[in-house]
Amino acid sequence: MKRNHAFPIEEKLAALEHALKLLNTSITITHTPMRTLKSMVKGNIIQPTIEKLEKFANLKM
């Protein structure tokens, strides 16, 4: 029976996630079917930033 082999990017993401856990951070890397850095950045950085900007804009008006 063959073992499932992770793609190199998945191995790197798993290593990064482990390192972040060792640093006691609250970040988690979500495992989506694509498992790309692009989706991580979009979901974890860009979307919260947009939400904060929208809240700031609503407070100013």
N, CA, C and O atoms as a GROMACS GRO file, in nm:
protein
  244
    1MET      N    1   0.084  -0.119   0.000
    1MET     CA    2   0.000   0.000   0.000
    1MET      C    3   0.089   0.126   0.000
    1MET      O    4   0.183   0.137   0.078
    2LYS      N    5   0.057   0.217  -0.088
    2LYS     CA    6   0.135   0.340  -0.099
    2LYS      C    7   0.096   0.439   0.010
    2LYS      O    8  -0.021   0.452   0.047
    3ARG      N    9   0.197   0.508   0.061
    3ARG     CA   10   0.168   0.616   0.156
    3ARG      C   11   0.134   0.742   0.078
    3ARG      O   12   0.190   0.766  -0.030
    4ASN      N   13   0.045   0.822   0.131
    4ASN     CA   14   0.016   0.950   0.068
    4ASN      C   15   0.135   1.042   0.089
    4ASN      O   16   0.181   1.060   0.202
    5HIS      N   17   0.182   1.098  -0.019
    5HIS     CA   18   0.297   1.189  -0.009
    5HIS      C   19   0.248   1.332  -0.017
    5HIS      O   20   0.173   1.368  -0.109
    6ALA      N   21   0.288   1.413   0.077
    6ALA     CA   22   0.248   1.554   0.077
    6ALA      C   23   0.330   1.629  -0.027
    6ALA      O   24   0.445   1.595  -0.054
    7PHE      N   25   0.269   1.729  -0.085
    7PHE     CA   26   0.341   1.814  -0.178
    7PHE      C   27   0.443   1.896  -0.099
    7PHE      O   28   0.422   1.923   0.019
    8PRO      N   29   0.554   1.935  -0.162
    8PRO     CA   30   0.656   2.013  -0.090
    8PRO      C   31   0.600   2.137  -0.019
    8PRO      O   32   0.641   2.168   0.093
    9ILE      N   33   0.505   2.208  -0.084
    9ILE     CA   34   0.449   2.328  -0.020
    9ILE      C   35   0.373   2.289   0.107
    9ILE      O   36   0.375   2.363   0.205
   10GLU      N   37   0.306   2.175   0.105
   10GLU     CA   38   0.231   2.131   0.223
   10GLU      C   39   0.326   2.095   0.337
   10GLU      O   40   0.298   2.123   0.453
   11GLU      N   41   0.440   2.034   0.302
   11GLU     CA   42   0.539   2.002   0.404
   11GLU      C   43   0.594   2.130   0.466
   11GLU      O   44   0.614   2.137   0.588
   12LYS      N   45   0.618   2.230   0.383
   12LYS     CA   46   0.670   2.358   0.434
   12LYS      C   47   0.566   2.427   0.522
   12LYS      O   48   0.600   2.484   0.626
   13LEU      N   49   0.439   2.423   0.480
   13LEU     CA   50   0.333   2.485   0.560
   13LEU      C   51   0.318   2.414   0.694
   13LEU      O   52   0.296   2.478   0.796
   14ALA      N   53   0.329   2.282   0.694
   14ALA     CA   54   0.320   2.206   0.819
   14ALA      C   55   0.435   2.242   0.911
   14ALA      O   56   0.416   2.256   1.032
   15ALA      N   57   0.555   2.257   0.855
   15ALA     CA   58   0.671   2.295   0.936
   15ALA      C   59   0.654   2.436   0.991
   15ALA      O   60   0.689   2.463   1.106
   16LEU      N   61   0.601   2.526   0.910
   16LEU     CA   62   0.576   2.663   0.954
   16LEU      C   63   0.472   2.666   1.066
   16LEU      O   64   0.489   2.737   1.165
   17GLU      N   65   0.366   2.589   1.049
   17GLU     CA   66   0.262   2.583   1.152
   17GLU      C   67   0.319   2.530   1.283
   17GLU      O   68   0.287   2.582   1.390
   18HIS      N   69   0.403   2.428   1.274
   18HIS     CA   70   0.466   2.372   1.394
   18HIS      C   71   0.556   2.475   1.462
   18HIS      O   72   0.554   2.488   1.584
   19ALA      N   73   0.634   2.548   1.383
   19ALA     CA   74   0.723   2.651   1.438
   19ALA      C   75   0.642   2.761   1.507
   19ALA      O   76   0.682   2.809   1.613
   20LEU      N   77   0.530   2.800   1.447
   20LEU     CA   78   0.446   2.904   1.508
   20LEU      C   79   0.385   2.856   1.639
   20LEU      O   80   0.371   2.934   1.733
   21LYS      N   81   0.349   2.728   1.645
   21LYS     CA   82   0.295   2.673   1.769
   21LYS      C   83   0.401   2.674   1.878
   21LYS      O   84   0.372   2.700   1.994
   22LEU      N   85   0.526   2.647   1.840
   22LEU     CA   86   0.635   2.651   1.937
   22LEU      C   87   0.655   2.792   1.990
   22LEU      O   88   0.696   2.811   2.105
   23LEU      N   89   0.626   2.891   1.908
   23LEU     CA   90   0.637   3.031   1.950
   23LEU      C   91   0.514   3.076   2.028
   23LEU      O   92   0.504   3.191   2.069
   24ASN      N   93   0.420   2.983   2.049
   24ASN     CA   94   0.298   3.009   2.126
   24ASN      C   95   0.215   3.120   2.064
   24ASN      O   96   0.168   3.210   2.135
   25THR      N   97   0.196   3.114   1.935
   25THR     CA   98   0.111   3.211   1.868
   25THR      C   99  -0.027   3.150   1.850
   25THR      O  100  -0.046   3.029   1.864
   26SER      N  101  -0.122   3.235   1.820
   26SER     CA  102  -0.259   3.187   1.803
   26SER      C  103  -0.293   3.160   1.657
   26SER      O  104  -0.408   3.131   1.624
   27ILE      N  105  -0.195   3.168   1.570
   27ILE     CA  106  -0.222   3.149   1.427
   27ILE      C  107  -0.237   3.001   1.395
   27ILE      O  108  -0.166   2.917   1.451
   28THR      N  109  -0.327   2.971   1.307
   28THR     CA  110  -0.340   2.834   1.257
   28THR      C  111  -0.344   2.839   1.106
   28THR      O  112  -0.398   2.933   1.047
   29ILE      N  113  -0.286   2.740   1.045
   29ILE     CA  114  -0.287   2.733   0.899
   29ILE      C  115  -0.400   2.639   0.859
   29ILE      O  116  -0.401   2.522   0.894
   30THR      N  117  -0.493   2.694   0.786
   30THR     CA  118  -0.608   2.613   0.746
   30THR      C  119  -0.569   2.526   0.628
   30THR      O  120  -0.498   2.569   0.538
   31HIS      N  121  -0.616   2.403   0.629
   31HIS     CA  122  -0.584   2.310   0.522
   31HIS      C  123  -0.701   2.303   0.426
   31HIS      O  124  -0.798   2.231   0.448
   32THR      N  125  -0.690   2.379   0.320
   32THR     CA  126  -0.791   2.380   0.216
   32THR      C  127  -0.747   2.284   0.106
   32THR      O  128  -0.630   2.243   0.105
   33PRO      N  129  -0.834   2.247   0.015
   33PRO     CA  130  -0.791   2.157  -0.093
   33PRO      C  131  -0.671   2.212  -0.171
   33PRO      O  132  -0.585   2.134  -0.212
   34MET      N  133  -0.664   2.341  -0.191
   34MET     CA  134  -0.552   2.400  -0.264
   34MET      C  135  -0.428   2.412  -0.176
   34MET      O  136  -0.316   2.393  -0.223
   35ARG      N  137  -0.448   2.445  -0.050
   35ARG     CA  138  -0.339   2.462   0.046
   35ARG      C  139  -0.230   2.555  -0.008
   35ARG      O  140  -0.112   2.519  -0.009
   36THR      N  141  -0.269   2.672  -0.051
   36THR     CA  142  -0.171   2.764  -0.106
   36THR      C  143  -0.150   2.880  -0.012
   36THR      O  144  -0.238   2.915   0.068
   37LEU      N  145  -0.034   2.940  -0.021
   37LEU     CA  146  -0.006   3.058   0.059
   37LEU      C  147  -0.100   3.171   0.023
   37LEU      O  148  -0.138   3.251   0.109
   38LYS      N  149  -0.139   3.179  -0.104
   38LYS     CA  150  -0.229   3.285  -0.148
   38LYS      C  151  -0.360   3.282  -0.071
   38LYS      O  152  -0.408   3.386  -0.026
   39SER      N  153  -0.419   3.164  -0.054
   39SER     CA  154  -0.545   3.155   0.017
   39SER      C  155  -0.527   3.187   0.165
   39SER      O  156  -0.616   3.244   0.228
   40MET      N  157  -0.411   3.150   0.221
   40MET     CA  158  -0.385   3.180   0.361
   40MET      C  159  -0.376   3.331   0.382
   40MET      O  160  -0.436   3.386   0.474
   41VAL      N  161  -0.301   3.396   0.295
   41VAL     CA  162  -0.283   3.541   0.308
   41VAL      C  163  -0.416   3.612   0.289
   41VAL      O  164  -0.449   3.704   0.363
   42LYS      N  165  -0.492   3.570   0.190
   42LYS     CA  166  -0.622   3.633   0.164
   42LYS      C  167  -0.715   3.617   0.283
   42LYS      O  168  -0.782   3.712   0.322
   43GLY      N  169  -0.721   3.498   0.339
   43GLY     CA  170  -0.813   3.473   0.449
   43GLY      C  171  -0.769   3.529   0.582
   43GLY      O  172  -0.852   3.577   0.660
   44ASN      N  173  -0.639   3.526   0.610
   44ASN     CA  174  -0.591   3.562   0.743
   44ASN      C  175  -0.542   3.705   0.756
   44ASN      O  176  -0.536   3.758   0.867
   45ILE      N  177  -0.508   3.769   0.646
   45ILE     CA  178  -0.452   3.904   0.654
   45ILE      C  179  -0.540   4.005   0.583
   45ILE      O  180  -0.579   4.107   0.641
   46ILE      N  181  -0.572   3.978   0.457
   46ILE     CA  182  -0.643   4.077   0.377
   46ILE      C  183  -0.787   4.098   0.426
   46ILE      O  184  -0.830   4.212   0.443
   47GLN      N  185  -0.861   3.991   0.450
   47GLN     CA  186  -1.001   4.004   0.490
   47GLN      C  187  -1.016   4.077   0.624
   47GLN      O  188  -1.098   4.169   0.632
   48PRO      N  189  -0.942   4.041   0.730
   48PRO     CA  190  -0.954   4.117   0.854
   48PRO      C  191  -0.917   4.264   0.837
   48PRO      O  192  -0.976   4.351   0.902
   49THR      N  193  -0.819   4.293   0.751
   49THR     CA  194  -0.779   4.431   0.726
   49THR      C  195  -0.892   4.508   0.660
   49THR      O  196  -0.920   4.622   0.697
   50ILE      N  197  -0.958   4.446   0.563
   50ILE     CA  198  -1.071   4.510   0.496
   50ILE      C  199  -1.182   4.538   0.597
   50ILE      O  200  -1.243   4.645   0.595
   51GLU      N  201  -1.210   4.442   0.684
   51GLU     CA  202  -1.315   4.460   0.785
   51GLU      C  203  -1.280   4.575   0.879
   51GLU      O  204  -1.368   4.654   0.915
   52LYS      N  205  -1.155   4.585   0.919
   52LYS     CA  206  -1.114   4.695   1.008
   52LYS      C  207  -1.126   4.829   0.938
   52LYS      O  208  -1.169   4.928   0.998
   53LEU      N  209  -1.089   4.834   0.810
   53LEU     CA  210  -1.102   4.958   0.734
   53LEU      C  211  -1.249   4.998   0.719
   53LEU      O  212  -1.282   5.116   0.727
   54GLU      N  213  -1.336   4.900   0.697
   54GLU     CA  214  -1.479   4.930   0.685
   54GLU      C  215  -1.535   4.984   0.816
   54GLU      O  216  -1.613   5.078   0.816
   55LYS      N  217  -1.494   4.925   0.928
   55LYS     CA  218  -1.540   4.974   1.059
   55LYS      C  219  -1.490   5.116   1.082
   55LYS      O  220  -1.563   5.200   1.132
   56PHE      N  221  -1.364   5.141   1.046
   56PHE     CA  222  -1.306   5.274   1.063
   56PHE      C  223  -1.381   5.376   0.977
   56PHE      O  224  -1.410   5.486   1.023
   57ALA      N  225  -1.413   5.338   0.853
   57ALA     CA  226  -1.485   5.428   0.763
   57ALA      C  227  -1.625   5.457   0.818
   57ALA      O  228  -1.672   5.570   0.808
   58ASN      N  229  -1.690   5.358   0.875
   58ASN     CA  230  -1.824   5.377   0.930
   58ASN      C  231  -1.821   5.468   1.052
   58ASN      O  232  -1.916   5.544   1.075
   59LEU      N  233  -1.715   5.461   1.130
   59LEU     CA  234  -1.704   5.548   1.248
   59LEU      C  235  -1.681   5.693   1.208
   59LEU      O  236  -1.728   5.784   1.277
   60LYS      N  237  -1.610   5.715   1.099
   60LYS     CA  238  -1.579   5.851   1.054
   60LYS      C  239  -1.701   5.922   0.997
   60LYS      O  240  -1.710   6.044   1.004
   61MET      N  241  -1.795   5.846   0.938
   61MET     CA  242  -1.909   5.908   0.869
   61MET      C  243  -2.020   5.945   0.961
   61MET      O  244  -2.122   5.998   0.916
   0.00000   0.00000   0.00000
